[in-house]
Amino acid sequence: PASVFPSQKPKSDLVRTSLRLLTSSAYRLQSECRKALPAEPSAAPDIQLVTQQVIQCAYDIAKAAKQLVTITTKENNN
């Protein structure tokens, strides 16, 4: 997300909120995916729980991306 707005701080609260959701969800997704591959075979994760968390993260990423597209489209049309 930072590369989309490299040298400017977004003025819109909606953009900042969407970027925060996008960034935090991406970090959560990365963390959940790491849990799916434990370092030790004896530490097997609850795959159903990890899968649910990955789906939620993906949903949040898609939601934030949609918000950003909607906001950007509106701003460009004005």
MARBA-3410 file (N, C-alpha, C, O; in Angstrom, 1 decimal):
78
0.8,-1.2,0.0,0.0,0.0,0.0,0.8,1.3,0.0,0.5,2.3,-0.6 ~ 2.0,1.2,0.7,2.8,2.4,0.7,3.3,2.8,-0.7,3.5,4.0,-1.0 ~ 3.5,1.8,-1.5,4.0,2.1,-2.9,3.0,2.8,-3.7,3.3,3.4,-4.8 ~ 1.7,2.6,-3.4,0.6,3.2,-4.1,0.6,4.7,-3.8,0.3,5.5,-4.7 ~ 0.9,5.1,-2.6,0.9,6.5,-2.2,2.3,6.8,-1.6,2.5,7.0,-0.4
3.4,6.7,-2.5,4.8,6.7,-2.0,5.2,8.0,-1.2,5.8,7.9,-0.2 ~ 4.9,9.1,-1.8,5.4,10.4,-1.2,4.3,11.3,-0.6,4.6,12.4,-0.3 ~ 3.1,10.8,-0.6,2.1,11.6,0.0,1.3,10.9,1.0,1.1,9.7,1.0 ~ 0.9,11.7,2.0,0.0,11.1,3.0,-1.4,11.4,2.6,-1.8,12.5,2.3 ~ -2.2,10.3,2.4,-3.6,10.5,1.9,-4.3,11.5,2.8,-4.3,11.4,4.0
-5.0,12.4,2.2,-5.8,13.4,2.9,-7.1,12.8,3.4,-7.6,13.3,4.5 ~ -7.7,11.9,2.7,-9.0,11.4,3.1,-8.9,10.4,4.2,-8.0,9.5,4.2 ~ -9.8,10.5,5.2,-9.8,9.6,6.3,-10.2,8.2,5.8,-9.7,7.2,6.3 ~ -11.1,8.2,4.8,-11.5,6.9,4.2,-10.3,6.2,3.6,-10.2,5.0,3.7 ~ -9.5,6.9,2.9,-8.3,6.3,2.2,-7.4,5.8,3.3,-6.9,4.6,3.2
-7.1,6.6,4.3,-6.2,6.1,5.4,-6.8,4.9,6.1,-6.0,3.9,6.4 ~ -8.1,4.9,6.4,-8.7,3.7,7.0,-8.6,2.5,6.1,-8.3,1.4,6.6 ~ -8.9,2.6,4.9,-8.8,1.5,3.9,-7.3,1.0,3.8,-7.1,-0.2,3.8 ~ -6.4,1.9,3.8,-5.0,1.5,3.7,-4.5,0.7,5.0,-3.8,-0.2,4.9 ~ -5.0,1.2,6.1,-4.7,0.5,7.4,-5.3,-0.9,7.4,-4.6,-1.8,7.8
-6.5,-1.0,6.9,-7.2,-2.3,6.8,-6.4,-3.2,5.9,-6.2,-4.4,6.2 ~ -6.0,-2.7,4.7,-5.3,-3.5,3.7,-4.0,-4.0,4.3,-3.6,-5.1,4.1 ~ -3.2,-3.1,4.9,-1.9,-3.4,5.5,-2.0,-4.4,6.6,-1.3,-5.4,6.6 ~ -2.9,-4.1,7.6,-3.0,-5.0,8.7,-3.5,-6.4,8.3,-3.1,-7.4,8.8 ~ -4.4,-6.4,7.3,-4.9,-7.7,6.9,-3.9,-8.5,6.1,-3.8,-9.7,6.2
-3.0,-7.8,5.4,-1.9,-8.5,4.7,-0.9,-9.1,5.7,-0.4,-10.2,5.5 ~ -0.6,-8.4,6.7,0.3,-8.9,7.8,-0.4,-10.1,8.5,0.3,-11.1,8.8 ~ -1.7,-10.0,8.8,-2.4,-11.1,9.4,-2.4,-12.3,8.5,-2.2,-13.4,9.0 ~ -2.6,-12.1,7.2,-2.6,-13.2,6.3,-1.3,-13.9,6.2,-1.2,-15.2,6.3 ~ -0.2,-13.1,6.2,1.1,-13.7,6.2,1.4,-14.5,7.5,1.9,-15.6,7.4
0.9,-14.0,8.6,1.1,-14.7,9.9,0.3,-16.0,9.9,0.8,-17.1,10.4 ~ -1.0,-16.0,9.5,-1.8,-17.2,9.4,-1.2,-18.2,8.5,-1.3,-19.4,8.8 ~ -0.7,-17.8,7.4,-0.1,-18.8,6.5,1.1,-19.5,7.1,1.4,-20.6,6.8 ~ 1.9,-18.7,7.8,3.1,-19.3,8.5,2.6,-20.4,9.5,3.3,-21.4,9.7 ~ 1.5,-20.1,10.2,1.0,-21.1,11.2,0.6,-22.4,10.5,0.7,-23.5,11.1
0.3,-22.4,9.2,-0.1,-23.6,8.5,1.1,-24.5,8.3,0.9,-25.7,8.0 ~ 2.2,-24.0,8.3,3.5,-24.8,8.1,4.3,-24.7,9.4,5.3,-24.0,9.4 ~ 4.0,-25.5,10.4,4.8,-25.4,11.6,6.2,-25.9,11.4,6.5,-26.8,10.6 ~ 7.1,-25.4,12.2,8.5,-25.8,12.2,8.7,-27.2,12.6,9.6,-27.9,12.1 ~ 7.9,-27.6,13.6,8.0,-29.0,14.1,6.7,-29.8,13.7,5.6,-29.3,13.9
6.9,-31.0,13.2,5.7,-31.8,12.9,4.7,-32.0,14.1,3.5,-32.2,13.9 ~ 5.3,-32.1,15.2,4.5,-32.4,16.4,3.6,-31.2,16.8,2.6,-31.3,17.6 ~ 3.9,-30.0,16.3,3.1,-28.8,16.6,2.1,-28.5,15.5,1.9,-27.4,15.0 ~ 1.3,-29.5,15.1,0.4,-29.4,14.0,-0.7,-28.4,14.4,-1.3,-28.5,15.5 ~ -1.0,-27.4,13.5,-2.0,-26.4,13.8,-3.4,-27.0,13.6,-3.6,-28.0,13.0
-4.4,-26.2,14.1,-5.8,-26.5,13.8,-6.1,-26.0,12.4,-6.3,-24.8,12.3 ~ -6.0,-26.8,11.4,-6.1,-26.4,10.0,-7.4,-25.7,9.8,-7.5,-24.8,9.0 ~ -8.5,-26.2,10.4,-9.8,-25.6,10.1,-9.8,-24.1,10.6,-10.3,-23.2,10.0 ~ -9.2,-23.9,11.8,-9.1,-22.5,12.4,-8.3,-21.7,11.5,-8.6,-20.5,11.2 ~ -7.1,-22.2,11.1,-6.2,-21.4,10.2,-6.9,-21.1,8.9,-6.7,-20.0,8.4
-7.6,-22.0,8.4,-8.3,-21.8,7.1,-9.3,-20.7,7.3,-9.4,-19.8,6.4 ~ -10.1,-20.7,8.3,-11.1,-19.7,8.6,-10.4,-18.3,8.7,-10.9,-17.3,8.2 ~ -9.3,-18.3,9.4,-8.6,-17.0,9.6,-8.0,-16.5,8.2,-8.1,-15.3,7.9 ~ -7.5,-17.4,7.4,-7.0,-17.0,6.1,-8.2,-16.4,5.2,-8.0,-15.4,4.5 ~ -9.3,-17.1,5.3,-10.5,-16.6,4.5,-10.9,-15.2,5.0,-11.2,-14.4,4.2
-10.9,-15.0,6.3,-11.3,-13.7,6.8,-10.3,-12.6,6.4,-10.6,-11.5,6.0 ~ -9.0,-13.0,6.4,-7.9,-12.0,6.0,-8.1,-11.7,4.5,-8.0,-10.5,4.1 ~ -8.4,-12.7,3.7,-8.6,-12.4,2.3,-9.8,-11.6,2.0,-9.8,-10.7,1.2 ~ -10.8,-11.8,2.8,-12.0,-11.0,2.7,-11.7,-9.5,3.0,-12.2,-8.6,2.3 ~ -11.0,-9.3,4.1,-10.7,-8.0,4.6,-9.8,-7.3,3.5,-10.0,-6.1,3.3
-8.9,-8.0,2.9,-8.0,-7.4,1.9,-8.9,-7.0,0.7,-8.7,-5.9,0.1 ~ -9.8,-7.9,0.3,-10.7,-7.5,-0.9,-11.6,-6.4,-0.5,-11.8,-5.5,-1.4 ~ -12.1,-6.3,0.7,-12.9,-5.2,1.1,-12.2,-3.9,1.0,-12.7,-2.9,0.5 ~ -10.9,-3.9,1.6,-10.1,-2.6,1.6,-9.8,-2.2,0.2,-9.8,-1.0,-0.2 ~ -9.5,-3.2,-0.7,-9.1,-2.9,-2.1,-10.3,-2.3,-2.8,-10.2,-1.3,-3.5
-11.5,-2.8,-2.5,-12.7,-2.3,-3.2,-13.0,-0.9,-2.7,-13.4,0.0,-3.5 ~ -12.8,-0.6,-1.4,-13.0,0.7,-0.9,-12.0,1.7,-1.5,-12.5,2.8,-1.9 ~ -10.8,1.3,-1.7,-9.8,2.2,-2.3,-10.2,2.5,-3.8,-10.1,3.6,-4.2 ~ -10.6,1.5,-4.5,-11.0,1.6,-5.9,-12.2,2.6,-6.0,-12.2,3.5,-6.8 ~ -13.2,2.4,-5.1,-14.4,3.2,-5.1,-14.0,4.7,-4.8,-14.5,5.6,-5.5
-13.2,4.9,-3.8,-12.8,6.2,-3.4,-12.0,6.9,-4.5,-12.3,8.1,-4.9 ~ -11.0,6.2,-5.1,-10.2,6.7,-6.1,-11.0,7.1,-7.3,-10.8,8.1,-8.0 ~ -11.9,6.2,-7.7,-12.8,6.5,-8.9,-13.6,7.7,-8.7,-13.8,8.5,-9.6 ~ -14.2,7.9,-7.5,-15.0,9.0,-7.2,-14.2,10.3,-7.2,-14.6,11.3,-7.8 ~ -13.0,10.2,-6.6,-12.1,11.4,-6.6,-11.6,11.8,-8.0,-11.6,13.0,-8.4
-11.4,10.8,-8.9,-10.9,11.1,-10.3,-12.1,11.6,-11.1,-11.8,12.3,-12.1 ~ -13.3,11.3,-10.8,-14.5,11.8,-11.6,-14.9,13.2,-11.2,-15.7,13.8,-11.8 ~ -14.4,13.7,-10.0,-14.7,15.0,-9.6,-13.8,16.1,-10.2,-14.0,17.3,-9.9
END
